[in-house]
Every structure is written in structure tokens, then in C-alpha cells.
């Protein structure tokens, strides 16, 4: 049975939320102010999950989605919201998470740093593949499922990636075993080059390699083959490294299997914000989860004495090569950024620590930092919930939040990146 519902706000994760018969109802692809007809699909003790049946009256911030697959493809959640409201919503959701967990005041959370461009920005994408009865399907999963939504173009993917997709799809469809290709990764860098990683779980490897080498030659792209974990990556054609520029004139190479931010231009804004928060303090800086040096080397370019730690050995090797490429004197070490941190601290310690952990956060590292008490911590987060959990540890040991800034690294989605500056009170 369907019922009318007024959407009051957006919830963490991107769904709209309203109240019906005293219970919160979460409905995807709705906007604040919408009057909708919805139907509950899952009922819980304190809330229901619903689906949009009919839009009766749009809210003030609703716009027409640019992509015809929006609502079916799971890649985006917010194409129906105008961009200023996306930015406002990200600040509000980030603030609510920090307020709820660690009592942050509203003025400590700054306005969301907008992205430019807000469309056609995604420089890396993992496309799922499936050999259906009526043809080869390449696209993204439908939200909440493993059903692949076929696509020809994606309005959040970089134009260079979109331009390659038709030929790539045609090549994979005509390959020796398309049913044994579950995924293909496509990336581009600030250097303008394209890199394709084909995931293959079949047995006709040599025949597939010949087909992929011909594709690489025709389209002037790099092609790699992966048959399991990242360690199985083999470069078939072209240069396997791509360059990103966290600072103008500071290109850094990263390999397939390594990490680089998805939005190339917004990464420069993120690095600029981080360098400003680190400031010009004298002394030593520790960069935890440093990857291939996206933060470490710009800080070193600004004159900082810095040590970078990372658990993924290939990224550290790449970071060392990047430092040598630019004549920068930086110490990079392979280490468990939480389990090995105590051993790297030493007697001198560090005056500032930069953290950029995975989505799971860095609670163990924050407990050690709370004991070691470096004067300044800059925490880059891709998940507001684990950030709030980790900040609570630090706030309980004499730190205060100077400012937390949401960063819109993924426009048209509910994903929130952020930079938080902490100092000893």
C-alpha cells in the first residue's frame, strides 16, 4: 500500500527522509521539500525503507537528472539535486555526524569546498562486465544488487574515458572469452594518457593477449591484464604509469593497483587545503598512509622535513621514484601505519602528523597520537563516521578542532571527503 510523504531532509548515505505514522521513512532519489507517494519495502522497529512511487510536488532544489540511467544505475545518488544543495547537504551531514559523536560546534565545520568541474570529472572507473544472452554488457551495478546496468556514456566519467568506451566494449564483446571478463578498469591522468586493466579469469590467455595488444596499438592506450589479486598484473602494451599533478609542475606517477584521487582538479584543491592547514611549522612532519606521495611530496616542495609511511610496498617504491624524479629529500618506509607506528616515532617525534587512512579509519593510530601529543594533526577522511569515532579519541586527550572542511571529491554522489585540523588546546 502506498502513502503520501513529505521529504524533510537528506540522511547519511544520500536517501531522503520523512515521517509517516511516527516513524522515519528513508526513500532513495528524493529531495528535501518533495511531496511524494511512496511504498515501504522493509519495515524495522524504528524506521522504514521505502521506494518512490510518484513525485506529487517537487522540492525547491530538485532538477532533472542529466543521465537517463539515473535511479537504475547505482553510480550516483544525487543527480536530481542542484549543485548548491548538494554542497549544503554534504556540510550538514558531515556536521551532524561530528556533532552526534564528539560534540563539534556548527562554526567548526566550514562550507563544503566545491568541485570544478562537477560533471565529467571521474578519472578512474571500474566497469562491471557480463555476457548476457542478447549481448555483452558493460556498466555499473544497479544500486543494492549485482545486476549490471549497461551504458554507452557516463556524465560523471572523464571525457577521455567516455570516448574510449564504445571501442573497448566492442573489443571485449568480440574477445575469445567475454564471459570470463568480469571487470575492466579505465583510468586517465593529468598527462592525458589512458590505461586499461582487463580482469580475466579464463584459460585462453594467449589469444586474449593478442586481441588486447591489437586494441592498445589501434587506440594508443596502455593495457594490462589481471588474473586475480593486484600482484598478478601484467603490462601488455604501453606505459603502465599515469601522472597526476597535486601541484602544478609536480607530476607524480602511480601504477595500476595504486591509489590516486578520482577528481584530478579537486585533488589539487585538496592538496592546497592540506598544505595550508599544515602551515609553516618548523620541525618534522609524519605522513601516514602516504601512498605514492600525493601529500608528502607537495609538503616537501614547500620545504618540510617529512617522513612518509605506507603499508603497500609498490606505492612506497613509486613514492621514492617520484621523490628522486623531482630531487626531493624525503624518507619513505613500508610500514603498518597503525601497528608499526610506535617503532617509527623515535625519541625526537614529530611536530605535525598527516593522516589519510582508508574508509575504516585509524583508531589505533589516533590512540598512539593521543599519547605522543604532536602539536598539530591534519586528518584527511573519506568517511565522516569513522572520522568522528577517531576524533573522539583525540578530543579526549587535549586536542581541539580548529576547523573541519568537507571536500566535494565526488559531485552527484553523497560521498563526503574532508580535511580536519586539530591542535593541542
C-alpha positions in Angstrom: 0.0 0.0 0.0 1.4 3.4 -0.9 1.0 6.7 1.1 1.9 10.3 0.8 5.2 11.5 2.4 6.9 14.9 2.7 10.7 14.7 2.5 12.2 16.8 5.2 15.9 16.2 4.8 18.7 14.1 3.4 20.1 11.3 5.5 23.7 9.9 5.7 24.1 7.8 2.6 22.1 10.1 0.4 18.5 9.0 0.8 15.6 11.4 1.6 13.9 11.1 4.9 10.3 11.9 6.1 8.0 10.7 8.8 4.9 8.6 8.5 2.8 7.5 11.5 5.6 8.4 13.8 8.4 6.5 12.1 11.2 7.8 9.9 10.9 6.6 6.3 14.1 6.6 4.1 13.5 6.9 0.3 16.2 7.0 -2.3 16.3 9.6 -5.1 14.1 12.1 -3.2 14.9 15.7 -2.3 14.1 17.9 0.7 10.7 19.5 0.1 9.4 16.8 -2.2 5.9 15.6 -1.7 5.8 12.0 -2.9 3.8 8.9 -2.9 5.9 6.0 -1.6 5.7 2.4 -0.6 7.5 0.7 2.3 9.6 -2.2 1.2 11.3 -3.0 4.5 9.9 -2.3 7.9 12.0 -2.0 11.0 11.2 -1.2 14.7 12.1 2.5 14.5 12.2 3.2 10.7 11.0 2.0 7.3 12.8 1.8 4.0 10.6 3.0 1.1 10.7 3.4 -2.7 9.4 6.3 -4.7 6.1 5.5 -6.5 5.2 9.0 -7.7 6.5 12.6 -7.3 3.5 14.7 -6.4 5.3 18.0 -5.9 9.0 18.7 -6.4 11.1 20.4 -3.7 12.8 23.7 -4.5 16.2 22.1 -5.1 15.1 19.3 -7.4 16.4 19.3 -11.0 16.2 17.0 -14.0 18.9 14.3 -13.8 21.4 14.5 -16.7 21.7 10.8 -17.1 18.8 8.7 -18.4 20.0 5.7 -16.3 19.8 7.7 -13.0 17.8 5.8 -10.5 18.7 2.5 -12.0 22.5 2.7 -12.2 24.0 2.7 -8.7 26.8 5.1 -9.5 25.2 8.3 -8.5 22.6 9.2 -5.8 22.2 13.0 -6.2 21.9 14.0 -9.9 18.3 15.1 -9.0 19.7 17.8 -6.6 21.0 21.2 -7.8 24.7 21.6 -7.1 24.5 24.3 -4.4 22.1 22.0 -2.4 24.5 19.1 -2.8 27.2 21.2 -1.2 24.9 22.4 1.6 23.8 18.8 2.2 27.3 17.5 2.5 28.2 20.1 5.0 25.1 19.4 7.1 25.6 15.6 7.0 29.2 16.0 8.0 28.3 18.4 10.8 25.6 16.1 12.1 28.0 13.2 12.3 30.6 15.1 14.1 28.1 16.7 16.5 26.4 13.4 17.3 29.7 11.6 18.1 32.0 14.3 19.5 30.0 17.4 20.2 31.5 19.6 17.4 30.1 23.1 17.2 28.5 24.3 14.0 31.1 27.1 13.4 33.9 24.5 13.4 32.6 22.9 10.2 33.2 25.1 7.2 31.4 25.3 3.9 32.0 22.4 1.5 34.8 23.0 -0.9 33.0 22.9 -4.3 34.4 20.9 -7.2 35.1 22.4 -10.7 34.0 20.6 -12.9 31.0 19.0 -11.2 30.4 16.7 -14.3 32.7 14.6 -16.5 35.4 14.6 -13.7 35.9 10.9 -12.8 39.4 9.9 -13.9 39.2 6.3 -12.8 36.3 3.9 -13.1 35.7 0.2 -12.6 33.2 -1.1 -15.1 31.5 -4.4 -14.4 31.0 -6.8 -17.3 28.6 -9.5 -18.1 27.9 -11.7 -21.1 24.1 -11.7 -21.4 22.1 -13.8 -23.9 21.5 -10.8 -26.1 25.0 -9.3 -25.9 27.9 -8.1 -23.9 27.0 -5.7 -21.0 29.4 -3.1 -19.6 28.5 -0.6 -16.9 27.9 -0.2 -13.2 25.9 -2.3 -10.7 22.3 -1.4 -10.1 22.0 0.0 -6.5 21.9 -2.8 -3.9 22.5 -5.6 -6.4 25.0 -7.3 -8.7 22.9 -6.7 -11.8 25.0 -4.8 -14.3 23.3 -1.7 -15.9 24.6 -1.4 -19.5 25.8 2.1 -20.5 27.3 3.8 -23.5 28.4 7.0 -21.8 28.6 8.3 -18.2 28.2 12.0 -17.4 30.5 11.8 -14.3 33.3 10.0 -16.2 36.1 11.9 -17.8 35.6 12.7 -21.5 38.7 10.7 -22.4 37.2 7.6 -20.7 33.8 8.1 -22.4 35.4 8.5 -25.8 37.2 5.1 -25.4 34.2 3.1 -24.1 32.5 2.2 -27.4 35.6 0.7 -28.9 36.6 -1.0 -25.6 33.2 -2.6 -25.3 33.2 -3.8 -28.9 36.7 -5.3 -28.4 35.7 -7.1 -25.2 32.5 -8.4 -26.7 34.4 -9.9 -29.7 37.2 -11.3 -27.5 37.9 -15.0 -27.2 36.1 -15.4 -23.8 33.9 -12.4 -23.0 32.0 -14.4 -20.4 35.3 -14.7 -18.4 35.9 -11.0 -18.2 34.1 -9.7 -15.0 35.6 -6.2 -14.9 37.6 -3.7 -16.8 39.3 -0.6 -15.1 39.9 2.5 -17.1 41.9 5.5 -15.9 43.4 8.7 -17.2 45.9 11.1 -15.7 46.8 14.8 -15.9 49.2 13.7 -18.6 46.3 12.9 -20.9 47.1 9.2 -21.3 44.7 6.3 -20.8 45.3 3.0 -19.0 43.0 -0.1 -19.3 43.2 -3.1 -16.9 41.2 -6.1 -18.1 40.3 -8.6 -15.4 40.3 -12.1 -16.9 39.5 -15.5 -15.2 39.6 -17.7 -18.3 42.1 -20.1 -19.8 42.7 -18.8 -23.3 45.2 -16.2 -22.1 47.5 -16.0 -25.2 44.6 -15.5 -27.6 43.1 -12.7 -25.4 46.5 -11.1 -25.1 46.9 -10.9 -28.9 43.4 -9.2 -29.2 44.2 -6.7 -26.4 47.6 -5.8 -27.9 45.9 -5.0 -31.2 43.4 -2.8 -29.3 46.2 -1.0 -27.5 48.0 -0.3 -30.7 45.0 0.9 -32.6 43.8 3.3 -29.8 47.3 4.3 -28.4 46.4 3.2 -24.8 48.2 1.2 -22.2 46.7 -2.2 -21.5 47.3 -4.5 -18.5 45.9 -7.9 -17.7 44.9 -9.0 -14.2 44.1 -12.6 -13.3 43.5 -12.5 -9.6 45.0 -10.2 -7.0 46.9 -7.0 -7.8 50.2 -8.9 -7.8 49.0 -10.7 -11.0 49.0 -7.5 -13.1 51.0 -7.8 -16.3 51.5 -4.9 -18.7 50.8 -6.0 -22.3 51.3 -2.7 -24.1 52.2 0.9 -23.5 53.4 2.8 -20.4 51.8 1.3 -17.2 52.2 4.5 -15.2 50.0 7.6 -15.2 50.9 11.0 -13.9 48.8 13.2 -11.6 49.8 16.7 -10.6 48.9 17.5 -7.0 50.8 20.8 -7.5 51.3 22.4 -10.9 54.7 21.4 -12.2 54.9 18.4 -9.8 53.8 15.3 -11.8 53.7 12.1 -9.7 53.4 8.7 -11.3 51.2 6.0 -10.0 50.7 2.4 -11.1 47.6 0.3 -11.6 46.7 -1.1 -8.2 47.9 2.1 -6.5 45.8 4.9 -5.4 45.1 8.4 -6.8 42.2 10.7 -6.2 39.4 10.3 -8.7 38.9 14.1 -9.4 42.2 15.4 -10.7 41.4 19.1 -10.4 39.8 18.7 -6.9 42.8 16.8 -5.8 44.9 20.0 -6.3 42.3 21.9 -4.2 42.6 19.2 -1.5 46.4 19.3 -1.5 46.3 23.1 -1.3 43.9 23.0 1.6 46.1 20.4 3.4 49.3 22.4 2.9 47.6 25.5 4.3 46.4 23.6 7.4 49.9 22.1 8.0 51.3 25.6 7.7 54.9 26.6 8.1 55.6 25.0 11.4 59.3 24.2 12.0 60.2 20.6 12.8 59.3 17.2 11.4 56.1 16.0 9.7 54.8 12.4 9.5 52.6 11.4 6.6 50.6 8.2 7.5 49.1 6.2 4.6 51.2 8.3 2.2 50.6 6.2 -0.9 52.7 7.4 -3.8 53.4 10.8 -2.2 50.3 12.8 -3.1 50.6 14.9 0.1 54.2 14.1 1.1 55.9 15.5 -1.9 53.9 18.8 -2.2 54.8 19.3 1.5 58.4 18.6 0.8 58.3 21.0 -2.1 57.2 23.6 0.4 60.3 22.9 2.5 59.0 20.5 5.1 61.2 17.7 6.6 58.9 14.8 6.2 58.6 11.0 6.6 56.0 9.0 4.7 54.7 5.6 5.8 52.5 3.2 3.7 51.7 -0.5 4.0 51.5 -1.2 0.3 55.1 -1.7 -0.9 54.6 -0.9 -4.6 53.3 2.5 -3.6 56.3 3.2 -1.5 58.6 2.2 -4.3 56.7 4.6 -6.6 56.9 7.4 -3.9 60.7 7.0 -3.8 60.9 7.2 -7.6 58.7 10.3 -7.6 60.9 12.0 -4.9 64.0 11.2 -6.9 62.4 12.5 -10.1 61.9 15.9 -8.5 65.1 16.0 -6.4 63.2 16.0 -3.1 64.8 14.6 0.0 62.0 12.5 1.7 62.1 9.3 3.7 59.6 6.7 2.6 59.2 3.5 4.5 57.0 0.4 4.1 55.1 0.0 7.4 51.8 -0.9 9.0 50.6 2.7 9.7 49.0 1.6 12.9 50.8 -1.5 14.2 54.3 -0.2 13.4 53.8 3.5 14.3 55.2 3.3 17.8 58.5 2.0 16.4 58.9 4.8 13.9 58.1 7.6 16.4 61.6 7.6 18.0 62.9 9.9 20.6 62.6 13.1 18.6 59.0 12.5 17.4 57.1 14.7 15.0 55.6 18.2 15.2 52.8 17.5 12.8 51.1 14.3 11.6 49.0 14.0 8.4 46.6 11.1 8.3 44.8 9.9 5.1 43.5 6.4 6.1 41.1 4.1 4.2 37.4 4.2 4.9 37.9 2.1 8.1 39.8 5.0 9.7 42.8 5.0 12.0 41.6 4.4 15.6 44.7 2.6 16.7 47.0 5.3 15.3 44.9 8.0 17.0 45.2 6.4 20.3 49.0 6.4 20.0 48.9 10.0 18.8 46.8 10.9 21.8 49.7 9.7 24.0 52.5 11.2 21.9 50.7 14.5 21.5 52.2 16.1 18.3 51.2 19.8 18.3 49.3 19.6 15.1 47.3 16.8 13.3 45.7 17.1 9.9 43.2 14.3 9.2 42.0 13.6 5.7 39.0 11.4 5.7 36.7 9.7 3.2 34.1 8.6 5.8 32.6 11.0 8.3 31.5 8.2 10.7 35.0 6.7 11.2 36.4 10.2 11.3 34.1 11.2 14.1 35.0 8.0 16.0 38.7 8.7 15.7 38.3 12.4 16.6 36.6 11.5 19.8 39.8 9.7 20.9 41.9 12.8 20.2 39.4 15.3 21.7 39.5 13.3 24.9 43.3 13.9 25.2 43.6 17.6 24.9 43.1 18.3 21.2 40.6 20.7 19.8 39.2 21.0 16.3 40.3 24.2 14.6 38.2 23.5 11.5 36.7 20.6 9.6 36.2 21.2 5.9 34.1 18.9 3.7 35.6 18.4 0.3 33.4 17.5 -2.7 35.5 14.9 -4.4 32.6 13.1 -5.9 29.9 15.5 -7.2 26.5 14.0 -8.0 27.0 11.4 -5.2 26.6 11.5 -1.4 30.2 10.7 -0.8 32.0 13.2 1.6 35.7 13.8 1.8 37.0 16.1 4.4 40.1 17.8 6.0 40.2 18.4 9.7 42.8 20.4 11.5 43.5 19.6 15.2 45.8 21.4 17.6 46.6 20.9 21.3 44.4 23.2 23.5 
